[in-house]
């Protein structure tokens, strides 16, 4: 395990980031140092078995995310590397956690993940098309990370946590929490020891089940 150097920074998702779908992929330019071909990874992600997905997660190759609807993190997400401020720590309601290896020091957030050309472009070092921003790269200290995807009150995850989708009741339940501008935070911290694998959704074998406070 390689522990990254200490750093603290917050980076908003690009205002033009667009994900016309329910799937996101968190990974790195080096795909966790795995040596796997981007097209081969996309083929797996297109229809993974539970064993294949758990292998990717255990090696820190990537963290695929499946949400309830489209555009879940577009325009309302923040990436935090290092310490989370007290307001964001107190305000999160749902959390999904996994490991991510970033030996190259280049963290990537990509819309989708099942298209080989799209994955290859996202990890190539080339900038995203300015008219079609479906991925974003962020420099981080190289090393192994714990990744917590934190869901806040205005997130799709929280609004769908109740089968009745009673938005007023949910807002009333959590009105005591601090207000934040983001619906999600992707929080990266140095990995400390073993981390349980996130549960997979039965239909797609992707992580997507958040634990709630």
Buried (B, 14 or more C-beta within 10 A) or exposed (E): EBEBEEEEEBBBBBEBBBBEBBBBBBBBBBBBBBEBEBEEBBBBBEEBEEEEBBBBBEBBBBBBBBBBEBBBBBBBBBBBBBEBEEEBEEBBBBBBBBBBBBBBBBBBBBBBBBBBEBBBBBBEEEEBEEEEBBBBBBBBBBBBBBBBBBBBBBBBBBBBBEEEEEEEEBEEBBEEBEEBEBBBBBBBBBBEEEBEBBEBEEEBBBBBBBEEE
